[in-house]
Amino acid sequence: MLRRLVVLLVLGILVVSMLAGCGGQKEEPAMEETTPATEQPAMTDTTAADTGAATQDTAQGGGS
């Protein structure tokens, strides 16, 4: 009999905690904060500069 009383007590606590945690107030959706986009520094392409220098050297006859 004591075991049945403990089971019903634990079950009652479980049901009350589920109703308190899952029911009740409806939350309003959070407003999106718009942050200004930060400028990112432009990446330099070093391969184009290297290619141009190599073309200049061969045009002037200064190759290896």
C-alpha positions in Angstrom: 0.0 0.0 0.0 2.8 2.4 0.9 4.5 1.6 -2.5 1.3 2.5 -4.4 1.1 5.8 -2.5 4.7 6.7 -3.3 4.1 5.9 -7.0 1.0 8.0 -7.2 2.8 10.9 -5.4 5.7 10.7 -7.8 3.3 10.5 -10.8 1.4 13.5 -9.5 4.6 15.5 -9.2 5.6 14.5 -12.7 2.3 15.5 -14.2 2.3 18.9 -12.4 5.9 19.6 -13.6 5.0 18.7 -17.2 2.0 21.1 -17.2 4.0 23.9 -15.6 6.9 23.5 -18.0 5.1 22.9 -21.2 1.9 24.9 -20.8 1.0 28.4 -19.8 2.3 31.6 -21.5 2.8 31.9 -25.2 6.1 33.5 -26.1 6.2 36.3 -28.7 8.8 35.6 -31.4 12.0 37.5 -30.8 12.6 40.4 -33.1 15.5 40.1 -35.4 18.3 42.5 -34.8 19.8 43.9 -38.0 23.4 44.7 -37.6 25.2 46.7 -40.2 27.5 44.6 -42.4 31.1 45.2 -41.7 33.4 45.8 -44.6 36.0 43.2 -45.1 39.3 44.1 -46.6 39.7 43.2 -50.2 42.0 40.3 -50.8 44.9 41.0 -53.1 45.7 38.5 -55.8 49.5 38.0 -55.8 49.4 35.5 -58.6 48.4 38.2 -61.1 51.2 40.5 -60.1 53.7 37.6 -60.4 52.5 36.7 -63.8 52.8 40.3 -65.0 56.3 40.5 -63.8 57.3 37.3 -65.5 55.8 38.5 -68.8 57.7 41.8 -68.6 61.0 40.0 -68.0 60.6 37.7 -71.1 59.5 40.6 -73.2 62.7 42.5 -72.4 64.8 39.4 -73.0 65.8 39.1 -69.3 64.9 35.4 -68.9 67.0 32.8 -67.3 
